[in-house]
């Protein structure tokens, strides 16, 4: 008896479909895992940036308040304090 070519082709296409379906599913899982990992890393970077911005803005306020206090108490003249404040601002922008 001769093999049925139509049945063999249908069986082969079903097997190929299962293989492709499994490969697409595996690729989807990998993409999902990579996206989750990227999101976690982005959240970590965001949290760290927020912490740094809070610390740095507080430090800036202390520096400028100190300059104002030195002028108010007469320890430093206003143009010198203004120059120091401008220099500090320029240094902060460079970082």
C-alpha positions in Angstrom: 0.0 0.0 0.0 1.4 3.4 -0.9 1.6 6.1 1.7 -1.0 8.9 1.6 0.9 12.1 0.5 -2.0 14.3 1.7 -2.0 12.8 5.2 1.8 13.0 5.4 1.8 16.7 4.4 -1.0 17.5 6.9 0.9 15.7 9.7 4.1 17.6 8.8 2.4 20.9 8.7 0.8 20.3 12.1 4.2 19.3 13.6 5.7 22.5 12.1 2.9 24.5 13.5 3.4 23.1 17.0 7.2 23.8 16.8 6.6 27.3 15.6 3.9 27.9 18.2 6.3 26.7 20.9 9.1 28.9 19.5 6.9 32.0 19.4 5.7 31.3 22.9 9.3 30.9 24.2 10.3 34.1 22.5 7.3 35.9 24.1 8.4 34.6 27.5 11.9 35.9 26.9 10.7 39.3 25.8 8.4 39.5 28.8 11.2 38.6 31.2 13.6 41.1 29.6 10.9 43.8 29.8 10.3 43.0 33.5 14.0 43.2 34.2 14.4 46.5 32.3 11.4 47.9 34.3 13.0 46.9 37.6 16.3 48.5 36.6 14.5 51.7 35.5 12.7 51.8 38.9 16.0 51.4 40.7 17.6 54.2 38.7 14.6 56.4 39.3 14.6 55.8 43.1 18.3 56.5 43.3 17.9 59.7 41.2 15.2 60.9 43.6 17.4 60.2 46.6 20.3 62.0 45.1 18.2 65.0 44.1 16.8 65.3 47.6 20.3 65.2 49.1 21.8 67.6 46.6 19.0 70.2 46.8 19.3 70.2 50.6 23.0 70.7 50.3 22.5 73.6 47.9 20.0 75.3 50.3 22.5 75.0 53.1 25.3 76.5 51.1 23.2 79.5 50.0 21.7 80.0 53.4 25.2 80.0 54.8 26.3 82.7 52.4 23.2 84.8 53.3 24.0 84.4 57.0 27.7 85.5 56.5 26.4 88.6 54.7 23.8 89.2 57.3 26.3 89.0 60.2 28.8 91.2 58.3 31.5 88.5 58.0 31.6 88.8 54.2 30.7 91.6 51.9 27.7 91.1 49.5 29.8 91.1 46.3 32.1 88.4 47.7 29.2 86.3 48.8 27.5 86.7 45.4 30.7 85.7 43.6 31.0 82.6 45.9 27.4 81.7 45.3 27.8 82.1 41.5 31.0 80.0 41.6 29.2 77.3 43.6 26.3 77.3 41.1 28.8 76.9 38.1 30.6 74.0 39.8 27.2 72.3 40.5 26.2 72.6 36.8 29.5 70.9 35.7 28.8 67.8 37.6 
